[in-house]
Amino acid sequence: MTLRDILMRRDLILTPSEEKIARLLLTDYPAAGLGSASNLARRAGVSDPTVLRLVMKLGFQGISDFQAKLLAEVEARLHSPLLMMESKRADGLSGDPVLNYIDSVSTALVKSRTMTPLQTYDRATNLIMDAKNNVLTLGGRFSRHLAGMLAVYLLQFRTGVYDIGAISAQAFDTLADLGRKDVLIVFDYRRYQLDVVSYARQAAARGVRILLFTDPWLSPIADHAEATIVSPLEAASPYDTFVPAVAQIEALVACILSTMGDDARARIELLEQVRHANGVTLDTDSQKGSRGKKTAKSKPPHRTTTHK
C-alpha cells in the first residue's frame, strides 16, 4: 500500500490541522513529504509537532521512516515499465485535438480521485447539512456556474440555500446578515478573483464557516476554510478544465445522500409535487392528458424546463 493509499483511507480520522498536511501531501505527491518536517509544517500552515503526530498516526516511527517509504515509492516508479510506456506515449502526443483533449481531461479526472482525503467530503457534508441558518454559494467569473450548480443540488436536500451569483456591491451587503450559523461555499481557482477572496475573508471574520473548492496552488481563502476540496485544472488546452470540479460536486452530493434517510426522499417528493403543480417539466399530468386528445395543429406551449 502506498502512502497515497494510506492517506485516502476513509477510516483515517484526521484533525483539521492534520487534514491540511494530508491535502498538501496529496496535491504535491511525493515531493511535499521529502523535505524537512519544519518545511512541511510551514507549507501546510501548521506546527512542527502536528507533522510528527500525523506521521505517527500513519504508522511510521518518525519522519525518517516516513520519508524512507516515500523514497522507496519514487525509486519503484522510476523503474516502472508501465510508467516509461505512458511517458513515451505522452511525449509523442499526436492525432485528433478533440480526442487528445478528452484524454487529458480523463487523466485530470482520475488524478482528482486522490487529491482530497475522503474525510474532507465527510467534513463538507457535515458543514452543509448541520448549518443552523443559511448555506450560500459563491464563485468567480466562470466558477460561479459551478456554485450555481451545487446550490440547485443542495436545494433538494435542505432549506435556506442561496446562490449569490455574479458578485456585486449588493452581494457584499449580504455580509451584514451572516454569522456563525451560516456556511459559505466558495469556488475559487487560479487566477484568484479579488472580490471573491475579499467576500470570503469578510465572511470568515464574521464567524461564517467556509467550504472551499480550489486548485492545487490553493486560493488565499484556504487559510479561512474548514474544508478544502482540491481539483486539478490542467488539460490539453490553454484553458483550465472544470470537469474534475463538476465530478467533485456530484461526489459530494453522493456523500450527502449516503447520510440521509427518509427526510431526503420526503423533500424531493415535495419538490416534485410543486413542479408538477406548476407544469415545470414535460411529464406533468396536464401534458399527459393532452396527448390523448386530437386538436388542431398548433405549436406546443412553451415550458421552462429544469434538470434534476
C-alpha positions, 0 to 999 in steps of 0.5 A: 500500500502506498502512502497515497493509499494510506492517506485516502483511507476513509477510516483515517480520522484526521484533525483539521490541522492534520487534514491540511498536511494530508491535502498538501501531501496529496496535491504535491505527491511525493515531493511535499513529504521529502523535505524537512518536517519544519518545511512541511509544517510551514507549507501546510500552515501548521506546527512542527509537532502536528507533522510528527503526530500525523506521521505517527498516526500513519504508522511510521516511527518518525519522519525518517521512516516516513520519508524512507517509504516515500523514497522507496515509492519514487525509486519503484516508479522510476523503474516502472515499465508501465510508467516509461510506456505512458511517458513515451506515449505522452511525449509523442502526443499526436492525432485528433485535438478533440480526442487528445483533449478528452484524454487529458481531461480523463487523466485530470479526472482520475488524478482528482480521485486522490487529491482530497482525503475522503474525510474532507467530503465527510467534513463538507457534508457535515458543514452543509447539512448541520448549518443552523441558518443559511448555506450560500454559494459563491464563485468567480467569473466562470466558477460561479456556474459551478456554485450555481450548480451545487446550490440547485443540488443542495436545494433538494436536500435542505432549506435556506440555500442561496446562490449569490451569483455574479458578485456585486456591491449588493452581494457584499451587503449580504455580509451584514446578515451572516454569522456563525450559523451560516456556511459559505461555499466558495469556488475559487481557482487560479487566477484568484478573483479579488472580490471573491477572496475579499467576500470570503475573508469578510465572511470568515471574520464574521464567524461564517464557516467556509467550504472551499473548492480550489486548485492545487496552488490553493486560493488565499481563502484556504487559510479561512476554510474548514474544508478544502476540496482540491481539483486539478485544472490542467488539460490539453488546452490553454484553458483550465478544465472544470470537469474534475470540479463538476465530478467533485460536486456530484461526489459530494452530493453522493456523500450527502445522500449516503447520510440521509434517510427518509427526510431526503426522499420526503423533500424531493417528493415535495419538490416534485409535487410543486413542479408538477403543480406548476407544469415545470417539466414535460411529464406533468399530468396536464401534458399527459392528458393532452396527448390523448386528445386530437386538436388542431395543429398548433405549436406546443406551449412553451415550458421552462424546463429544469434538470434534476 
